[in-house]
Amino acid sequence: MASLGLVAKLRTGVSRHILPIHSALKRTSTPVGLRFKAQPRKLPWGCHGVAFSSTLAPSTDVHVEYKHGRPVLALRLPSRREQCLFFLRPMLMSVRDLIQDIQREDPGVTSAAVLSTEGETVACTTSIDTLLNKDFQLRINDVIYNVHSAPNGVGASEHAVNLEDMKNMVQLLHSALHLPGHHLQKERELLERLNRLQQELTPLEQMKNEIASRAEFRSSRVLWYGLALLSVQGGALAWLTWWVYSWDVMEPVTYFITYATSIGVFAYYVLTKQDYVYPEAKDRQFLHYFYKGAKRHRFNVQRYNRLKEELALVEEDLRRLRNPNQLQLPLEQIQPKN
C-alpha cells in the first residue's frame, strides 16, 4: 500500500508540471524555436584563427579633371576626412599658391610639398601650367598622392579656342559699333589736313618749278659750252700741227694738255668725293644753280621739303584707312606722326 501511494504521488506531480506546458502549446499556433549555444572548439596543435576584413585602404591616386573649362584637383584632407576640390588657375597660380590654399583649407596640414615622379622637389615658383604638363606627386604630411594630369590638349585647348572665339567676337562687335564712325571722323581729319597742305604747297610748287627750269637751262648751257670748248681746242691743235708747226713740235703740247686734264679730273674727285661722270656732274651743276636761284628768290627749301614729307604721310594714312573700309578688313594701326 505504501508503494501504491508513492506511485500515485509521482503521477500527480508529473501531471501538475506537464499540464501547463500542454495548455500553452495548444494556445499558440507558432512553433517554438529552440536555441542552442555552440561552444567554440579549440584548434589542435596550437593553431589560432585568422580574421579577414573587407575594408580596403584608400587609394592615393588623384586625377586632374577639367570642369567648367578649368583644371580641378580633388584631395582628401587629413583632418576633415572628406574630398575637397581645388580649382587651379594655370596661368596665374604657382606651386606656392597651391600649397598655401591646401594649408589654409585644412590647418592640420603641417607640411606639404610637390615632387616629380622621380621624387625630386619642384620649386615653389614653378607655374601650375608647367606643372600640369606631366604627372607629379603631392606630399601632405606623411601621405604621398600620385597626381595624374589630364592628357595634353584636353580642356586646355578647348578653353583656349573658346577664349579666342570670344576675343574675335568682341573685336567684331567693337568694329560694328565704333569703327565705322571712327573711320569717317579720321578720314575727315586727314582730308582737311591734306587740303591745308596742298594750299600751302601750291605757291611753293610754282616758285620751285620756275627756279628748277632756270637751273636746268643754265646747267644744260654749261654742257654745251664744254662741248664747244673741246671742239675749239681740237681744231686749234689740228691747225697748229698741220699748218703752223709740225707734229714733233706739238706732241709735247698735247701731252701736257692731256696731263692737265687728268689733274683736273682728280681734283674734282678730291673736292666732291665723286667720280667725274657726266650725269652726276650735270646734277651737281643743276643743284648749284637751283640753290643759287632759291637764295635769290627767297625760296625756303627746308619748309618745302617738310611740307612734302607731311603730304606723303597723310596720303599714305588715307590709303591705309580707305582700303579696310572698302574690303571690310581690320584697320591697320595708324602710328602718330611727329
KOLZAVO-53476 format. One record per residue (C-alpha): residue in three letters; x, y, z. Coordinates in steps of 0.02 Angstrom, whole numbers, plus 50000, padded with zeros to 5 digits. Layout:
KOLZAVO-53476
alaXYZ/...
This chain:
KOLZAVO-53476
met500005000050000/ala501405011550037/ser502145008749864/leu500495011949779/gly500345028549872/leu502085033449817/val501675029849633/ala500075040049646/lys501045054949715/leu502305053749573/arg500935053849439/thr500075068449521/gly501695078749522/val502125074449343/ser500375078849284/arg500455095349377/his502055100149282/ile501515093549111/leu499775101149101/pro500345119449095/ile501545115548956/his500225106148857/ser498955120148879/ala500225132948821/leu500595122848666/lys498765122448625/arg498545141348645/thr499965145948524/ser499975141648340/thr501785145548305/pro503145133048332/val504335136348472/gly506135137748417/leu507455130248525/arg509095139448545/phe510725130448559/lys512305139148610/ala513785131348524/gln515375131848621/pro516915135848518/arg518115121648491/lys519925124248518/leu521005120148368/pro522265106448394/trp524155108348380/gly524095126348447/cys523395134648287/his522495151448301/gly521045158648199/val521345171848063/ala520195187048048/phe519765193947873/ser519115211547836/ser518255218047678/thr518785236547705/leu520135242247579/ala521445255847609/pro521055272447523/ser521925274747356/thr523245288547341/asp523005290847153/val522245307747109/his521715313546936/val521615331446874/glu519975334246784/tyr519315349146689/lys517675356646749/his516915372346676/gly518495374946574/arg519685374746723/pro520765360846797/val520125353846962/leu521145344047090/ala520125333347214/leu521065329347376/arg520565320547536/leu521175331747676/pro521885323147830/ser520885332447963/arg519205334047877/arg519205316447803/glu518245322147650/gln518545326647469/cys518955344847435/leu519005352347260/phe520385364647218/phe520075374647059/leu521755378746980/arg522225393946876/pro523675387946768/met524235404946705/leu524075414146872/met524495401447007/ser526145393747060/val526605378747168/arg526735390247319/asp524945396247293/leu524315378247285/ile525195373547447/gln524525389047534/asp522755385047478/ile522895367347547/gln523575373347715/arg522275387047725/glu520875374547693/asp521505361847822/pro522505368547970/gly523015350648010/val524195350547861/thr525885353947940/ser526965350347789/ala526605349847603/ala527725348747451/val527615344947265/leu528785331547197/ser529145324947025/thr528795306846980/glu530635303247018/gly530465310547194/glu531345327147160/thr530655342747242/val529815355247124/ala530215373647154/cys528845384247231/thr528985397047092/thr528505384346958/ser526875388846873/ile525395377146878/asp525345377346688/thr527085369846682/leu526675357646823/leu525145350846733/asn526135346046579/lys526535329246658/asp526145318646812/phe526835323446982/gln526735318947167/leu525945328847309/arg526555325447485/ile525385330747625/asn526075326947799/asp526635308847779/val525455304147636/ile526045304747455/tyr524725307147320/asn525115301947140/val524305315647037/his523925311246856/ser523755326246743/ala522455327146607/pro523035322146431/asn523835335946329/gly522575346646240/val521065340646340/gly520105355046414/ala521505367546394/ser521405367946206/glu519515369246211/his519665383346337/ala520945392146226/val519835390046073/asn518345397146167/leu519415411646227/glu520005415446050/asp518205414545987/met517685426646123/lys519085438646076/asn518575437945893/met516765441045939/val517225456046046/gln518285462945904/leu516875460745779/leu515635469145896/his516835483545926/ser517105485345739/ala515245485045704/leu514825497845839/his516265510245843/leu517485508445699/pro516405515045555/gly516115531545644/his517925532545697/his518475528845519/leu517395542545448/gln518005555145577/lys519815550345547/glu519585551445359/arg518795568645376/glu520275574745481/leu521525567845357/leu520615575845210/glu520605592745297/arg522455591145334/leu522795585945155/asn521855601045088/arg522815612745203/leu524495605645150/gln524045606844966/gln523565625044987/glu525225628945071/leu526195619444938/thr525355627244786/pro526345643744783/leu527925634844835/glu527715622344694/gln527535636444567/met529095645244629/lys530065628944637/asn529595624644458/glu530205641644396/ile531865640144488/ala532085622044430/ser531775626644247/arg533065640644255/ala534335629244340/glu534035615844209/phe534305628544070/arg535925635044144/ser536635617644179/ser536235612244000/arg537065628143936/val538645623544034/leu538675606643946/trp538535614943777/tyr539925627043823/gly541025612443870/leu540675603943703/ala541095619943609/leu542695622243709/leu543285604543669/ser542875607143486/val543865623443478/gln545315615143569/gly545365600743446/gly545275612443296/ala546675623643364/leu547815608743396/ala547495602243220/trp547835619343142/leu549465621343240/thr550015603643199/trp549735603343011/trp549785621542957/val550905631043076/tyr552075618543162/ser552495600343140/trp551975585443247/asp553685584943328/val553375602243400/met551535599443452/glu551735582143529/pro552395588643698/val551005601543699/thr549635588543678/tyr550465577843812/phe550405591843940/ile548605596043892/thr548095577843925/tyr549065577644088/ala548235593744144/thr546525586144106/ser546945571044216/ile547455582744356/gly545795592044339/val544765575844349/phe545715570144504/ala545455587244584/tyr543575585344551/tyr543575568744645/val544555576144791/leu543345590544808/thr541685581444779/lys542125563544832/gln541275557744670/asp541905551144505/tyr541855562944359/val540325555144274/tyr539355566344158/pro537585563244228/glu538165565844408/ala539165581044358/lys537635588344272/asp536525585044427/arg537815593344537/gln537845608544425/phe535935608844424/leu535865608944616/his537155622844619/tyr536095634044507/phe534485628744596/tyr535055633844771/lys535805649644699/gly534125654144621/ala533175649244782/lys534255660944882/arg533955674944756/his532045672344760/arg531985668644949/phe531295651244924/asn531305641045088/val531915623945034/gln531805616345210/arg529985621345232/tyr529565614745060/asn530365597745099/arg529465596645267/leu527775600045188/lys528095587145052/glu528505573945184/glu526925577845282/leu525895576945123/ala526605559745082/leu526215553345258/val524425559745251/glu524135551645081/glu524825535145149/asp523675535945300/leu522185539145187/arg522645524145080/arg522765512845232/leu521135519545303/arg520095518045145/asn520685500645099/pro519885491945251/asn518275501945229/gln518045495245054/leu518605477245086/gln517885475545264/leu519605471045335/pro520325475345507/leu521045492845514/glu522925493945511/gln523605503745657/ile523995521645610/gln525545527345702/pro525545545445764/lys526685556345661/asn527755569345746/
